[in-house]
């Protein structure tokens, strides 16, 4: 990861910080602590007295405390209002849910302890039917978002064309991604200019733009005894509702089966809520915007296991999909 997107603490320092965080919780939460993943944040699993919990330590320079509290407020509302099984936060001994920790480098880290969510990810053989389920659950989230009265002071990250693909985007500048030549950059710039114009014309009215999950992929769904559960709301924020469709196939926009996945997602979504003609028309711009956003992420998170797992050919598909977008009129996805 580049400096802005990296956490300078190594695994050992983060584990010690996690131990300090857990010391603030009652005895029933004390147990074995194990680092699971590092990406935007560090996530630890706690096994304590026959139960599991997940501790998330936020990296610096991404979410402020008010943003995290906004995420927890939406999670509470989703569980309370529509009975969705989502991660819910656990307060420490003082009743605090978003802890602020003093890191050894003199900085601060926010941390949240969540109840563990059991389940299996529906990724086996990438069954297209799984995307119908993903579309359905996304539509339910959108319905709740449109109807939910947010609490005073609510704040979450903004996802729009500039913050996703601009030079100061939340996940870095896509121009800096290794493997892009001069012609590639010119093609991507042309696609981003065109997509930006179309999204500006599409606008941000409340029926089109609001609080979304923003990263609702199959890897963030869990199935448990016939029940669908949603995890990882860390990127939830204000964005176009239909952005959640391109997000569903993040990193896999170039896959030969991508058109089938998208068709199934739309079928599932429309069992719950309608997709307007205007929303369908803007989908190509949203898809290419998301691909370029993910290209910026790959460039700024090159040292992560996820970025490295994509392989050396992944970046080369981005300008190809941009050319496909510019040629129009279909979706810029698939193998060719």
C-alpha positions as CSV (number, residue, x, y, z in Angstrom):
1,X,0.0,0.0,0.0
2,X,1.2,3.5,-0.6
3,X,1.9,5.8,2.4
4,X,-1.6,7.4,2.5
5,X,-3.4,4.0,2.4
6,X,-1.0,2.0,4.5
7,X,-1.1,1.3,8.2
8,X,2.5,1.7,9.4
9,X,2.0,-0.7,12.2
10,X,3.2,-4.3,11.7
11,X,1.1,-7.3,12.6
12,X,2.8,-7.6,16.0
13,X,2.1,-4.0,16.9
14,X,-1.5,-4.3,15.8
15,X,-1.9,-7.5,17.8
16,X,-0.7,-5.7,20.9
17,X,-3.1,-2.9,20.2
18,X,-5.9,-5.4,19.9
19,X,-4.9,-6.8,23.2
20,X,-5.2,-3.3,24.8
21,X,-8.6,-2.9,23.2
22,X,-9.9,-6.2,24.5
23,X,-8.7,-5.4,28.1
24,X,-11.5,-2.8,28.2
25,X,-14.2,-5.4,27.8
26,X,-15.8,-7.5,30.6
27,X,-14.3,-10.9,31.4
28,X,-16.7,-13.0,29.2
29,X,-15.1,-11.4,26.1
30,X,-11.6,-12.2,27.1
31,X,-10.1,-15.1,25.1
32,X,-7.8,-16.1,22.3
33,X,-7.0,-13.3,19.9
34,X,-6.1,-14.1,16.2
35,X,-5.5,-11.8,13.3
36,X,-7.7,-12.7,10.4
37,X,-7.2,-10.1,7.7
38,X,-5.5,-6.8,6.9
39,X,-6.9,-4.6,4.1
40,X,-8.5,-1.2,4.8
41,X,-8.6,-2.3,8.5
42,X,-7.2,-5.1,10.6
43,X,-9.7,-7.7,11.7
44,X,-9.2,-10.1,14.6
45,X,-11.1,-13.1,15.8
46,X,-11.7,-13.6,19.5
47,X,-12.6,-17.0,20.8
48,X,-13.9,-16.6,24.4
49,X,-15.8,-19.1,26.5
50,X,-17.2,-21.0,23.6
51,X,-18.3,-17.9,21.7
52,X,-16.7,-15.8,18.9
53,X,-16.3,-12.1,18.3
54,X,-14.7,-9.9,15.7
55,X,-12.5,-6.9,16.6
56,X,-12.0,-4.4,13.8
57,X,-9.1,-1.9,14.2
58,X,-9.4,0.9,11.7
59,X,-6.5,2.2,9.7
60,X,-5.6,5.9,10.0
61,X,-6.8,8.5,7.5
62,X,-10.0,6.8,6.3
63,X,-13.0,7.0,8.7
64,X,-13.4,9.5,11.5
65,X,-15.2,8.4,14.7
66,X,-18.5,10.1,13.6
67,X,-18.4,8.0,10.4
68,X,-18.0,4.8,12.3
69,X,-20.8,5.7,14.7
70,X,-23.0,6.4,11.6
71,X,-22.3,2.9,10.3
72,X,-23.2,1.4,13.7
73,X,-26.5,3.4,13.7
74,X,-27.5,2.0,10.3
75,X,-26.6,-1.6,11.4
76,X,-28.8,-1.1,14.5
77,X,-31.7,0.2,12.4
78,X,-31.4,-2.7,9.9
79,X,-31.5,-5.3,12.7
80,X,-34.4,-3.5,14.5
81,X,-36.5,-2.4,11.5
82,X,-36.3,-5.3,9.1
83,X,-34.8,-8.1,11.2
84,X,-31.7,-8.4,9.0
85,X,-28.9,-10.3,10.7
86,X,-25.9,-7.9,10.5
87,X,-22.9,-7.4,12.7
88,X,-23.8,-5.4,15.8
89,X,-21.3,-3.6,18.1
90,X,-20.6,-4.5,21.7
91,X,-19.9,-1.7,24.2
92,X,-16.9,-1.8,26.6
93,X,-17.1,-1.5,30.3
94,X,-17.8,2.2,30.1
95,X,-20.5,1.8,27.5
96,X,-18.4,3.0,24.6
97,X,-18.8,1.2,21.2
98,X,-16.2,3.1,19.2
99,X,-12.9,2.9,21.1
100,X,-10.0,5.3,20.5
101,X,-6.6,3.7,21.1
102,X,-3.2,5.2,21.5
103,X,-0.9,3.5,18.9
104,X,2.8,3.1,19.6
105,X,3.7,5.5,16.7
106,X,1.9,8.3,18.5
107,X,-1.2,8.2,16.4
108,X,-4.7,7.0,17.3
109,X,-6.7,4.0,16.0
110,X,-10.5,3.5,16.4
111,X,-11.7,0.0,17.2
112,X,-15.0,-1.8,17.4
113,X,-15.9,-5.2,18.8
114,X,-18.7,-7.0,16.9
115,X,-20.8,-10.1,17.6
116,X,-19.6,-12.9,15.3
117,X,-21.9,-13.7,12.4
118,X,-22.0,-17.4,11.5
119,X,-22.5,-18.6,7.9
120,X,-21.1,-19.7,4.6
121,X,-20.3,-17.5,1.7
122,X,-22.4,-18.4,-1.4
123,X,-19.4,-18.5,-3.7
124,X,-19.3,-22.2,-4.6
125,X,-18.8,-22.5,-8.4
126,X,-20.0,-18.8,-8.7
127,X,-23.6,-20.1,-9.2
128,X,-25.5,-17.3,-11.1
129,X,-28.5,-18.0,-8.9
130,X,-26.5,-16.6,-6.0
131,X,-26.6,-13.2,-7.7
132,X,-30.4,-13.3,-7.6
133,X,-30.2,-13.6,-3.9
134,X,-27.6,-10.8,-3.8
135,X,-29.9,-8.6,-5.9
136,X,-32.9,-9.3,-3.5
137,X,-31.0,-8.4,-0.4
138,X,-29.6,-5.3,-2.0
139,X,-33.1,-4.1,-2.9
140,X,-34.2,-4.6,0.7
141,X,-31.2,-2.5,1.9
142,X,-32.2,0.2,-0.6
143,X,-35.8,0.2,0.6
144,X,-34.7,0.6,4.2
145,X,-32.2,3.4,3.3
146,X,-34.9,5.4,1.4
147,X,-37.3,5.2,4.3
148,X,-35.0,5.5,7.3
149,X,-34.8,8.8,9.2
150,X,-31.1,9.2,10.0
151,X,-30.2,10.4,13.5
152,X,-29.0,13.9,14.1
153,X,-25.3,14.2,13.3
154,X,-25.3,11.2,11.0
155,X,-22.2,11.2,8.8
156,X,-20.8,8.7,6.3
157,X,-18.2,8.7,3.5
158,X,-19.2,10.2,0.1
159,X,-19.0,8.0,-3.0
160,X,-19.3,10.0,-6.2
161,X,-17.4,10.3,-9.4
162,X,-14.7,12.6,-8.0
163,X,-14.1,10.6,-4.7
164,X,-14.0,7.3,-6.6
165,X,-12.0,8.2,-9.7
166,X,-10.5,11.7,-9.1
167,X,-6.8,12.3,-8.3
168,X,-7.6,12.6,-4.6
169,X,-10.0,9.6,-4.6
170,X,-10.6,7.7,-1.4
171,X,-8.6,4.7,-2.8
172,X,-5.9,6.7,-4.5
173,X,-5.2,7.9,-8.0
174,X,-5.7,5.3,-10.7
175,X,-3.0,7.0,-12.8
176,X,-0.4,5.7,-10.3
177,X,-1.4,2.0,-10.9
178,X,1.6,0.0,-12.2
179,X,1.1,-1.5,-15.7
180,X,-0.7,1.3,-17.4
181,X,0.9,2.8,-20.5
182,X,0.3,6.2,-22.1
183,X,-2.3,4.9,-24.5
184,X,-4.1,3.1,-21.6
185,X,-4.2,6.3,-19.6
186,X,-5.6,8.3,-22.5
187,X,-8.3,5.7,-23.0
188,X,-9.3,5.6,-19.3
189,X,-9.3,9.4,-19.1
190,X,-11.7,9.6,-22.1
191,X,-14.0,7.0,-20.5
192,X,-13.9,8.8,-17.1
193,X,-14.7,12.2,-18.7
194,X,-17.7,10.7,-20.5
195,X,-18.9,8.8,-17.5
196,X,-18.5,11.9,-15.3
197,X,-20.7,14.0,-17.7
198,X,-23.4,11.3,-17.8
199,X,-23.4,10.9,-14.0
200,X,-23.6,14.7,-13.5
201,X,-26.6,14.8,-15.8
202,X,-28.2,11.8,-14.0
203,X,-27.9,13.7,-10.8
204,X,-28.2,12.9,-7.1
205,X,-31.9,13.1,-6.3
206,X,-33.1,11.1,-3.3
207,X,-34.6,8.4,-5.4
208,X,-31.3,7.8,-7.1
209,X,-28.6,8.6,-4.5
210,X,-28.5,7.8,-0.8
211,X,-27.0,5.5,1.8
212,X,-25.7,2.3,0.2
213,X,-23.6,-0.6,1.3
214,X,-21.1,0.2,-1.5
215,X,-19.3,-3.2,-1.4
216,X,-22.0,-5.8,-1.4
217,X,-20.3,-8.7,-3.1
218,X,-21.0,-12.4,-2.6
219,X,-18.0,-12.5,-0.2
220,X,-20.0,-10.1,2.1
221,X,-23.1,-12.4,2.2
222,X,-23.4,-15.3,4.6
223,X,-25.9,-18.1,4.4
224,X,-27.0,-19.9,7.6
225,X,-29.8,-22.4,7.8
226,X,-31.6,-20.7,4.9
227,X,-31.1,-17.2,6.3
228,X,-29.2,-14.5,4.4
229,X,-26.9,-12.4,6.5
230,X,-24.9,-9.3,5.4
231,X,-21.5,-8.3,6.7
232,X,-18.7,-5.7,6.2
233,X,-20.5,-2.3,6.2
234,X,-17.2,-0.5,6.6
235,X,-17.5,1.2,3.2
236,X,-21.2,2.1,3.5
237,X,-21.8,5.7,2.5
238,X,-23.7,8.1,0.3
239,X,-23.7,6.9,-3.3
240,X,-25.9,6.1,-6.3
241,X,-28.2,3.2,-5.4
242,X,-27.3,1.4,-8.6
243,X,-23.6,1.6,-7.8
244,X,-24.3,-1.5,-5.7
245,X,-24.7,-3.5,-8.9
246,X,-21.2,-2.9,-10.3
247,X,-19.9,-3.4,-6.7
248,X,-21.4,-6.9,-6.8
249,X,-18.9,-8.0,-9.4
250,X,-15.9,-6.0,-8.1
251,X,-12.6,-7.2,-9.5
252,X,-14.5,-9.6,-11.9
253,X,-15.9,-7.2,-14.4
254,X,-13.8,-8.8,-17.2
255,X,-15.0,-12.4,-16.3
256,X,-16.8,-14.2,-19.2
257,X,-19.8,-14.9,-16.9
258,X,-20.1,-11.3,-15.8
259,X,-23.1,-10.5,-18.1
260,X,-25.0,-13.6,-16.7
261,X,-24.3,-12.5,-13.1
262,X,-25.6,-9.0,-13.8
263,X,-28.7,-10.3,-15.4
264,X,-29.4,-12.6,-12.4
265,X,-28.8,-9.7,-10.0
266,X,-31.3,-7.5,-11.8
267,X,-33.8,-10.4,-11.8
268,X,-33.4,-10.7,-8.0
269,X,-33.5,-7.0,-7.4
270,X,-36.8,-6.5,-9.3
271,X,-38.5,-9.1,-7.2
272,X,-38.4,-6.5,-4.5
273,X,-38.1,-3.1,-6.2
274,X,-38.2,-1.7,-9.7
275,X,-35.2,-0.5,-11.7
276,X,-36.2,2.5,-13.8
277,X,-35.3,3.0,-17.4
278,X,-33.1,5.9,-16.4
279,X,-31.2,3.7,-13.9
280,X,-30.7,1.0,-16.6
281,X,-29.4,3.7,-19.0
282,X,-26.8,4.9,-16.5
283,X,-25.4,1.4,-15.7
284,X,-22.6,1.5,-18.3
285,X,-21.2,4.6,-16.7
286,X,-21.5,3.1,-13.2
287,X,-19.8,-0.1,-14.2
288,X,-16.8,1.6,-15.8
289,X,-16.5,4.0,-12.9
290,X,-16.4,1.1,-10.5
291,X,-13.7,-0.7,-12.5
292,X,-11.5,2.3,-12.6
293,X,-12.1,2.9,-8.8
294,X,-11.0,-0.7,-8.2
295,X,-7.9,-0.1,-10.5
296,X,-7.0,2.8,-8.1
297,X,-7.5,0.4,-5.2
298,X,-5.2,-2.2,-6.7
299,X,-2.5,0.4,-7.3
300,X,-2.7,1.9,-3.8
301,X,-3.0,-1.5,-2.1
302,X,-0.5,-3.5,-4.1
303,X,1.0,-5.2,-1.1
304,X,-2.3,-6.7,0.0
305,X,-3.1,-10.4,-0.5
306,X,-6.2,-9.4,-2.4
307,X,-4.4,-7.2,-4.9
308,X,-1.6,-9.8,-5.4
309,X,-4.1,-12.6,-6.0
310,X,-5.5,-10.9,-9.1
311,X,-2.5,-11.7,-11.2
312,X,-0.4,-9.7,-13.7
313,X,-3.1,-9.5,-16.4
314,X,-5.8,-7.9,-14.3
315,X,-4.8,-4.3,-14.8
316,X,-4.7,-4.7,-18.6
317,X,-8.4,-5.5,-18.7
318,X,-9.2,-2.0,-17.4
319,X,-8.3,0.0,-20.6
320,X,-10.0,-2.8,-22.7
321,X,-13.2,-2.4,-20.8
322,X,-12.9,1.4,-21.1
323,X,-12.7,1.0,-24.9
324,X,-15.7,-1.3,-24.8
325,X,-17.5,1.5,-22.8
326,X,-16.6,4.2,-25.3
327,X,-17.7,2.0,-28.2
328,X,-21.1,1.5,-26.5
329,X,-23.9,1.0,-26.1
330,X,-23.8,-2.1,-23.9
331,X,-22.4,-2.8,-20.5
332,X,-18.5,-2.7,-20.3
333,X,-18.2,-6.1,-18.8
334,X,-17.2,-9.6,-19.9
335,X,-14.4,-11.2,-21.8
336,X,-14.8,-9.4,-25.1
